[in-house]
Amino acid sequence: MFAGSDCGGERAANIYSPIGSAKLNGLDPELYLRTVLAQIAEHPISRIDELLPWTLAPTLQAHTSQAA
């Protein structure tokens, strides 16, 4: 309804899902997305689970606490 079309709604859901997952895992969504986008091009598909929010959470939370 607010996305303009069904296709637009699907695109919005594709963006909101990783943002919501990052928030549920206590991560800054912007930091999570920047980290994943910087690594995904050269990351092997067989190890894609290493880029999931719950896998990256300890690393990114440590990075955030050091920056503070």
C-alpha positions, 0 to 999 in steps of 0.5 A: 500500500505504501510502497506503490506496488507489490514489487515495491513492497517486496523490495522494501521487505528485502531492505527491512529484513536485515535491518530488523535482524541487526536490531534484534541482535543488538547491532547498529544497523548502519554499521552492520550493513556497511560491514556486510556490503564491504565484505560480501563481494569477495566472500565465498558463498559457501561461508555466507553464514559468517555474515549473518547478524548473530554471527557478526554480533560479537565482533561488531559489539566489540568494535562499537564498545572500543569506539565509545 
